[in-house]
Amino acid sequence: MSARRQIGSRAPWEEAVGYSRAVRVGPHVWVSGTTGIGPDGQPVAPDAYGQAKQALAIIEAALGALGATLGDVVRTRLYVVDAARDAEAVGRAHGEAFGHVRPAATLVEVGALIRPDLLVEIEAEAYVEAA
């Protein structure tokens, strides 16, 4: 059985809710839903594109901490609170990060995220080939 490794981002709600930023078991890595917040816990941008770019940067760092890269991502899920307004911008940020990888992806509109100032949340799953 493969060893389980996990990392946190020190977000206060990780302990309260009981989850990790990312978990790796064997060649599989799962990154939890990630929003575009900065170290101060506030959104880094007022728009979905800026928040998506930050979420993707956080995802990239989480993958790296567990020995994976954006190139290892096989699936993403993107949640937006206003698809009519933000789907194109979030898709553009996703394409900039994954255009060469082209993972399976889903983008859905949701009623709300955990805070009203958050516009997008992104999950990622990766498979790391043996070296």
C-alpha positions, 0 to 999 in steps of 0.5 A: 500500500502506498504511503499517504502524503498531504500538505496544508496551506495554513488556512484557518479553515483547514483544521476547522473543517478537517481537510488538506490543501493536497493529498498524494497516494502513490502516483495520484495527487488531488488538490482541494478546491482552491480560491484566489486568496493571498497570504492575508486571506483576502482575494488578490483581485476583484475579478474572476481572471485574477482570482483564477490565476492566483488559484492556479498558482496555489495549485501549482505550488501544492502540486510541487510540494508533492512532487508533481507539476501542472504537466501532470494534471489530468482533471480540473473542475472549475466553479464560478458564481456567474458563468455568463460574466466569468466563464471566458475569463476563467477559461482563459486563465485555465488555458494559459496554465494548461493549454499544453496539457489539456486535462479533462475539465469541467466548468460549472456555475454554482449558487455561491462559494464560501465567501461572497467576494470569491468568484471562482474555485478550482480543483485539480487531480494529477497522475505522476508517472514513475521516474 
